[in-house]
Amino acid sequence: MKKIWASGYFSMVLAVISHGALAEGIDLDCETLSRQIVDRLNAEELLARSEPGRQRALAITLDLCRGTEASAQQQHEAGRQEALDNWFFEQHPEKPGNKRLKNLKR
């Protein structure tokens, strides 16, 4: 029991330290990506030639990119939390699947 508690404490400290390094978030460089999309659509003559039309297209692509960025960040956080939960609360290292793997290695 003491070993599990020490392991859990070490894991929590490691998670807190590493969180600072990962807290920056996901950056898709939406401004650059949006400009590239609008420039490409403009080059293909799929946009209106007017400046307001170009600015509106840029605003739309920027909004969509930021939504994707936020969604990716949420998925990343959820996946990371699930991995931490599985790692912290797994107290049965001798699961049947692990035993079968050990037997196969013999």
N, C-alpha and C positions, 0 to 999 in steps of 0.2 A: 504494500500500500504506500509506503514511504517513497519507493522508487517511482511509482506512478505520479505522486504529488510533485516530486522534484522535477520529473519530466514535464509535467503540465506547467509548472512555474517557469521553467526554462523556455518552453514553447511560447508562453505569453510574453515573456521579455523579448524573445526573438521577433514575435509578431509586431510588438510595439515599435521596436527599433526599425524593422523593415518597412513599416507603414509609412514612415516619413519619406523614405526613398521612393515609394510608389504613389504618394499622395498627389503628385503632380498631375496625374490623370492622363487621359488619352487625347492626343492632339492630332487632328487630321489635317491641320493647316487649311481650314475652310476658306479663308480669304483667297489664297492662291488657287486652290482647287476650283472655287466658284468662278474666278476670272478665267481660268483655262477652259472651263465648260462653256462660258458665254462666248469667249473668243472663238472656240471651235464651232459653236452653233452659228455664230456670225459669219465665219469663213465659209460655212456650208450654205449660207444664205437662208437659214431657217428662222432668223430673227428679223423683226422690223428694223429698218435702217435708223429710226429715230433714237435719239439719246434717252428719252424717257422709257422707251421699250427695252433698251439695253440695260438701263439701271433697274428696271422692274425684274428682268430676267436674272440679273445679278443678285438682287434681294431674295428672289425665290430660291435660287441654288444655294445661297449662303444659309438661308433658313433650313433647307432640307439637310444640308451638310451638318449643321449644328445639332439638328435633331438626331442624326445618325451618330454623331459624336457622343451625345448624351446617352443614347441607347447602348452604345458600345461600352461606355463607362459603367452603366448600371449592370450590364451582363458580366463585365469583368469583376465588379465588386461582388456580385452574387456568386459567381464561380469561385472567387477567392475565399469568400466566407464559407461556402460549402466545403471546400478543401480543408480549411482550418477546422471546421466543425468535425469533419471526418477524422482528421489527424488528432485533435485534442481528445475527442470522446471515444475513440476506438480503444476499448479495454480488453478485447478478446483476440490477441494475436494468433491464437491457435484455432482459428475458424476451420471448419471442415475443408474448405477450398485450399487453405494453406497447408493443412495436413496432407491432402492429396498431392500437392505440388512437391512437398518434401519427400513423399513416398516415391514419386516419379523420378526424382533426382538420384535416388539410391540405386 
